Amino acid sequence: MATKGAEDAGVNDTGPSEVPHDTTLTAGQDEWSAYSGTRSTVKDKPLSSDELDKLTRYFHATLYLCLGMLYLKENPLLREPLKREHIKPRLLGHWGSDAGQSFTYIHFSRMVKKYDLDAFVISGPGHGAPGLISNFYLEGVYSETYPNKSEDVEGLQRFFKQFSFPGGIGSHMTPETPGSIHEGGELGYSISHAFGAVFDHPKTIALTIVGDGEAETGPLATSWHSNKFLNPVTDGAVLPVLHLNGYKINNPTVLARISEDELIKLMQGYGWTPYIVAGSNLEEMHQAMAGTVEKCVQEILHYQKEAREDGKVYRPRWPMIILRSPKGWTAPRKVEDHYLEGFFRAHQIPLPKVHADDEQFKILEAWMRSYKPDQLFTEEGKLIPELRELPPKGNKRMSANPITNGGTIRKPLKLEDFRKWAIKVTKPGTLMAPSMNTFGEWMADIMKRNPTNFRLMGPDETESNKLSAVYAVTKKVWMGGYLPEDEDGGNLAPQGRVMEMLSEHTVEGWLEGYTLSGRHGLLNSYEPFIHIIDSMVNQHAKWLEKCAECIIPDHNGFTHQDPGFLDVVANKSPEVVRIYLPPDGNCLLSVMDHCFRSTNYVNTIVADKQLHLQFLPMDDAIAHCTKGLGIWPWASNDAGAEPDLVMASCGDVVTQEALAATALLRQHLPELKIRFVNVVDLFKLMPHKYHPHGCTAEEYAAVFTSDRPVVFNFHSYPWLVHRLTYQRAGQQLMHVRGYREKGNIDTPLELAIRNGTDRFGLAVLAIDCLKGVLGNRGSAARERFEKEKMESMAYAYETGLDPEDFTGWTWPF
């Protein structure tokens, strides 16, 4: 029996399959379907019949190429009947968004030519790469970049075969693709990349195709707010096209199944002016898209002209397009009595059984021939002349825009000699000074000298990270509303060079777009939160690795990292990643100068923002950072003798504790010979054959020895050092202490004790490693260190503070 509540709801007890749909769940079907007639906010029909005919045939040519990339390795223009041996043995790729992306690209190219625009394209659903790569080939850019993919039958055959094929290219907008700065494999970053690329490029428009699946990701959802940071006077513009083809791999997309009114209000709430283009009738859709794209371009140019002529900066409600077209548009509607076009089955390979299924094989050939390749290409295999005239020429082609090959337009930073900001260290380990504040002062000078090609990004932490000196020369860009209170230290301005938004994904996306398009930047963030963008940085590192072989972008900088973030970076190719842990302020300046001058790397710099002891005068700091690691003679007492112990450190906080442990041992066991080693460049620990920065076996043994115990105090997880020093001579004598996920509301010393990186724990570990040297002579000192550790913990529990002999400690020798 059904309960009364169920009866009231119209539910009987025959099971869930009998539950009728609420009518509100089907009431919007006409809006959700691309087959319910053509709808467009803009009613203009600007295309002549001749233009309409040419655009349609050009569109068909791109779609023919899309299918060729997915299926063919031979017989590229079907000049003989299709045979199975013409088809790739393994079919990989995506069809679902190809038509919509090509459709969008073709219509914006028309505007580029008409209005002489400077533009490029970003494909959020990068798996639909054939839709754009086909256009890049027909424009001639692909053949110019790769001459063996020439515009003839042989070149077209190689062009088809290489796609998703061993020895060829991947199925996304990979770095090999001319005109691409965004792969679109990991979804969510298209808009932030687009905005990053148009900051300080005032003439540029980024046509940004956003997939409706991508639009469900958190990074994409926050990146819509990037319009609050775009200055219409000094920056370019982004035209997002939200492509609703209705389905992901096997599910409907959220935004494609809400009412049009709700979707429009969502975009308006983000600060955009949305324009609808929806339908499946190709002729009607061409007219609707042509009118809509032109309306959007006119609005962008009007807003920019108005702001630049009046000199009054304001935040326009920039236009965006909501394009609803069938998934797999122009495919057969049904195959073997199952929906294909307009349904999830069109997402990847639309006819997956062509090798074994005769019916699908016949459908594929008929489908490809329906685009009439014999009428689109000449006998030589080149697109017919009347269609070749449609795209823009030269660098006006979006796929040829120099911005998308940032290395060709990048200018070096103007850098004043960082020695001007040197911290004066007369006696090592006795002066307390703010390393990050000092770096912030130099950063201010960098931003002053580079007003159009350097930006500082962060998720609301520039002030907290002690970099506020930059506000003397620039402010935080802000195109939102202002209140009188903002004048009291808010540091907001429409022309600011500091960019802060509480979305690590968005600011990292801005940074990647900004640097890939030929500029320089730095992201600063808190240690605990940088893991939020682990995967994003991973993708970017892979991009840079491939770029080293083809396209030349630029990337600089991360500071204030979470310890585990180093593990993520260390896994990347040694050709593109670098990790530096400067121990003091002068070393930080030296490292940052090196990183600002470098290109084509993900430079990861770990530095604390609090007051710290300073260890090296500037000249010594430069020499130390240049070597990457080295012995500190002033902290060692083994000169001219074999050390009993090597005490090593990597990181600023852990270096102070390692020095304090060394001092304890020398005070209580003065007969010990201790060598102190500091590591700045983490990859120095690796064998040279595995990393270009790595030490040779001889260099490593000269510093660490091969037969003496090493106590290594490390900023990150201990196993990373063990991994980097794997198979080093004496590696079994390496004892590493580092971050162990211990601690909560602790004092600095208490936190170090919990993780085993404190001075007392290190000194005890050293004694335990030296039983063969000390015998039982270290027992008294060991007991004393254990007692002091317990007393320090008890003091912290009672007072909430660390003992004064910890907070006021300086190097005693």
Secondary structure, 3 states (H helix, E strand, C coil): CCCHHHHHCCCCCCCHHHCCCCHHHCCCHHHHCCCCCCEECCCCCCCCHHHHHHHHHHHHHHHHHHHHHHHECCCCCCCCCCCHHHECCCCCCCCCCHHHHHHHHHHHHHHHHHHCCEEEEEECCHHHCHHHHHHHHHHCHHHHHCCCCCCCHHHHHHHHHHECCCCCECCCCCCCCCCCCCCCCCCCCHHHHHHHHHCCCCCEEEEEEEECCHHHCHHHHHHHHHHHHCCCCCCCEEEEEEEECCECCCCECCHHHCCHHHHHHHHHHCCCEEEEEECCCHHHHHHHHHHHHHHHHHHHHHHHHHHHHHCCCCCCCCEEEEEECCCCCCCCCEECCEECCCCHHHCCCCCCCCCCCHHHHHHHHHHHHHCCHHHHECCCCCECHHHHCCCCCHHHCHHHCHHHCHHHCCCCCCCCCHHHHCCCCCCCCCEEEEHHHHHHHHHHHHHHHCCCCEEEEECCCCCCCCCHHHHHCCCEECCCCCCHHHHCCCCEECCCCEEECCCHHHHHHHHHHHHHCCCEEEEECCHHHHHHHHHHHHHHHHHHHHHCCCCCCCCCCEECCCHHHHHHHHCCCCCCEEEECCCCHHHHHHHHHHHHHCCCCEEEECCCCCEEEECCCHHHHHHHHHHCEEECHHHCCCCCCCCCEEEEEECHHHHHHHHHHHHHHHHHCCCCCEEEEEECEHHHHCECCCCCCCECHHHHHHHHCCCCCEEEEECCCHHHHHHHCCCCCCHHHEEEECCCCCCCCCCHHHHHHHHCCCHHHHHHHHHHHCHHHHCCCCHHHHHHHHHHHHHHHHHHHHHCCCCHHHHCCCCCC
